[in-house]
Amino acid sequence: MSTSKIFVGNSSEDAIAWLRDLRIDEVECIVPDMTGMMRGKIIPREDFIRIIRDGLRLPEFVFFQSVTGDGAEDSEVVNPLDRDVRCIPDLTTLRIVPWYDEPTAQVICDAYFAEGSPVDFAPRSVLRRVIDLYAQKGLKPVVAPELEFYLVARNDDPDLPLEKPIGLSGRHESGRQAYGIEHANDFDHVVNLMYDYCEDSRIEIATMAHESGPAQLEMNFRHGDPIELADQTFLFKRTARLAARRHNMVATFMAMPYQDEPGSATHIHQSIVRADNGKNIFSDPDGTDTEALLHYISGLQRYVPKAMSLFCPNVNSYRRIRLESDAPINVHWGRDNRTCGLRVPDSGPESRRVENRVIGADSNPYIAMATTLACGLLGLEEKIMPEPVVDVDAHTLGVSLPSHLHDALMGLKACQPLRDMLGTRFIDAFIEVKLLELQLYNRVISSWEREYLLLNV
């Protein structure tokens, strides 16, 4: 009898044996929605075993909920009958949920319509679509995400600014301590619990570093398959939140949780290899850049601004993209130049890659990965050359990215190449959800307005 916490099989028979050997009590069947939140059902083990092949049913509506839980009315994409879709467990994602007292498993599901076709507006389906487009060209993307986030003190009043947490030193962190070892050690109790949870649930963290903000950390994932890495990033966000909660803190992936501190990003390193021999198409054996690398960069330069809402999907996202921020404000590219939106790190020919530094930590990892790979693929197809490489501080070269969510959504709406690459119905569905969120946001009167407009205008 195998009692390993790690599921390594790929068949329903393997999964059933694993669930029973570990005496799993319940299985969380999860689908990522448009905002990156988890939706689904929690099912007793034996009931899950009965539906393991055919899947569970969820209403189509789950993919159209805003971050507030509201749904768009008069949708042009949602079936007015709100029909069910079938959510089939991807058994390669079957994992332990390590923080429960009762043995519990989780599995990510792929969504299908009744006739068997993938739900084209489901984020995981969109990423699969882009990977399939690469496969048709004999190519395979390889990615490595880097995810930044803050630990903050518990705060139950959303009208109050966030406060820094108290670490093991018994003090609030002061200053900006990028890569500070002792400052990272101050939160070892939280980070070690995150590592334990990740190890039990097969989330592979390569390195951790302290970022510039107070109690701001970065987790670097190992490079690999985009679906697998999107799954791990998706699951890690919940893992980090639960580990922080155990120590009376909050882990937040807001792009800009503090008004005067650095924002949080998701940097995605990406390279493309040939499916038949694994050769990196971005470099010749002698280390020379290939035209494919330059074409890929040109695609990112041309389409990242139009895809901005997919990378920075919330009103808060655009507080990070500003001149006084460390975040990129344009899509210039540079060699080992972190001021650029697109960076080619110093590396050997086998690991030549492009890093997209525009993406916010609040992005949906499936959508962010699908979109950055789609932009690069458009560059490979269009075969245009990028702007000249930048070897100065790119912040001195001006802003070329949208500064508000509405502008970014309108740019996406009008971009036919991205519609063709990602799917028109997905683009329309995404825009519907985000315009609803904008409508709800615009109803809120902020403290700034009360402070400066109440008596002064």
C-alpha angles and dihedrals in degrees: 000000000000116000098173113142089218116081110216103169129095106203131083089242091056091048094049092050091048093049092050096042091055090042090233110196101197139005123218108216106203137191122181111233128211093278094047094256122137117253128173144082138295110228132187111249099251092045089051091051089055092054098035094110102034097037132217127287124245128173116259086237093079091078092054101055119118122225087267092055093250121131129220115255122221091019117188091208108038114086106247089227089059090226124198124258124204116243109204116198113242096219092200085072096053108130144159118261096224103196100062124096091217115062105263133172133201131206132182115229134210116223124230135179119240092263091056103256119129117262097256096206095050108109095228090052090052091055091048089051092056093046089052090053089056091047090055087062093047091254135125126199121224119197140183118191126204113201125199125197142157132239108216136177118267110273123179097179113076091195091067123078116251119263131216116257124242112246132201089286089067091238139097113253115254131200127009109295106181110186091000108161097197091046090052089047089057087075098039092122091060097038094048090053089050090052091049092050091046093050092051093047098042099250107147114214114186103187141350128210138177111247129210099274127076109278089353113147136184125211117200118205125209115259119258147103114359095228092050093046093046088051091050093047090048092050094042093062091061091041092054092048092051093047091050091048090056087063096043094257135112125233108209129190094189109139092230114015095159123046095217102036133077119279127242123250142186107224112197119200111202136185132168124224133186110260094222101052108008093241114159107240093203096072140038117228091261091058097257116144113249126223086248090067091051092046090050091051090049090055091053091048093050100042109027092079090051090046094047095117090058090054097037103029104167137065089244091055093075094056085073095054101073139117096254092050130093088230119101117266098190142023101252113139130223142172109256088338110140093189090071125086088227118043130184104203121218103265146140121270094262092057101037107145148155123240118210105208098175097082119105125228087238093064124114102254094218093051094042093051093044092049100047090047090047092052090051093047091052087055091051089051097044093044097207124150123248127239114276117287114267121229098174133071102294090207087075091060099070139252118296100162125090113267099203134046095235093055090048092051092051090051090052092046092058097045108101097180091058090046089054092047100043100027129266095240091052092050092048092047092049092049091049092054094046095046088053090053090049090051091051092045093052090059091064120092109214129219089246090060092049091046099050107021104039096079104008106063 
